[in-house]
């Protein structure tokens, strides 16, 4: 099995006529992802890499009623409306690639998604991949097979680039992935670490979980609480980046949207302690992730 996406995932790309979305759509098709339609208002009737483009999500679904996932690749000012349009038309999985979406807009989207029981990954997601079956977004670039292979390790990361790097590290050591996903590093995440861990916990293919965290926010601490409560019974190997922040002035501003530290809350050291105390295996350096996995597999 896998989480969220598989060979039966049928994809809509909102914003498909943009340069980056068009490029990624070609990579996804080459990988075998089933892209049924694209949407860009005012550009209905066009095609992008053989994918028909419609003006609205409703029109796309009228012609392809088995669409069950949407990749959101629209500018920040339009992202909220794009997401709400997909949710209103009963699309149950949204992977939001867009960066710099206002926090208030994200809050509105997540509230509506919860009401309609839709799952949102992102914003600022690098994508999701179930090796050999489906990929959403730019994850893995134009040669995902160099990084990912089917296996039993679930990978979840705040960092887009480190979703790839961590998966490549695992592959070099002989471990494949059930699903790898970039949840994004914004203040609000549609599927934060606790939710991602619960999905992997329920997946019989996944035997262990690797979590790449970062400074700021409390999602890592929330994940630690789940582990402590034994709601996550599978081994969790965690790495938390950003130890340099402990040596910076407290007033220092960092560019990462979710890199907010209040007192000790959100600091890398606090996250590592919470995870370690809960029973997760915490790697002190990135390459040590493999050593920690070998301890439990």
Secondary structure, DSSP 8 states (H G I E B T S, - for coil): --SS--TT-EEEEETTTSHHHHHHHHHHHHHT-EEEEEE-TT-TT-EETTEEEESSHHHHHHH-TT--EEEE---HHHHHHHHHHHHHTT--EEEE------HHHHHHHHHHHHHHT-EEE-SS--EEEETTTEEESSTTTT-GGGT--EEEEEEEESSHHHHHHHHHHHHHTT--EEEEEE---SSS-TT-HHHHHHHHHT-TT--EEEEEEESSSSHHHHHHHHHHTTS--SEEEEEEE-GGGGGS-TT---SSTT---BTTBT-HHHHHHHHHHHT-EE-SSTTHHHHHHHHH-
